Amino acid sequence: MITIFKERKVVSRLLAVLLSALLTVPLLSSCGGGSKKASVPPPVDDTVGRTVSDRSTNQTQAKKGLGTGQKVAILAGAAALYYLYNQHKNAPQEGAQGKYYLSKNGRVYYRDAEHRAHWVTPPSEGIRVPESEAQQYRQFQGYNGSSSGRDLTGITSSAAPAL
């Protein structure tokens, strides 16, 4: 009778240790090495087949109605991106209608409500801008249809968060 009691005692201890170990596994795995800082989602490249935003399209349409006596320049490519960036860089809100940023790789982007970056693409037809206002973009690719000129790499913006 004493041997049966000792066998049950050993089996029950082993069972208790095993169950205790199994109960601690979920606790330990949930505490594992995640990052302490808030993670920012990766950039979204939804620029294919899309214009920049409703606001830029409205600007383009508004610029088409310029008077005949006023000279205009067409900004496309890098010139249009830099123009859009300068128009939006001090906007108070976020999103497509809000603040734009200049990335280190020479692209322009905005952040949505979930802080995801969205790359900006200039309208394929370009942006009509009064020539006096467009003069500062003369050195960039896309000024009045020019394929030569500078792109946006190397232009720094102290207000732009790193991307």
Sequence and secondary structure as in RCSB ss.txt:
>XXXX:A:sequence
MITIFKERKVVSRLLAVLLSALLTVPLLSSCGGGSKKASVPPPVDDTVGRTVSDRSTNQTQAKKGLGTGQKVAIL
AGAAALYYLYNQHKNAPQEGAQGKYYLSKNGRVYYRDAEHRAHWVTPPSEGIRVPESEAQQYRQFQGYNGSSSGR
DLTGITSSAAPAL
>XXXX:A:secstr
 HHHHHHHHHHHHHHHHHHHHHHHHHHHHHTS   SS      B   TT  S HHHHHHHHHHHT  TTS EEEE
 HHHHHHHHHHHHTT SS STTS EEE TTS EEEE TT  EEE    TT EEEEHHHHGGGTTBTTBTT S SB
 STT   TTS   
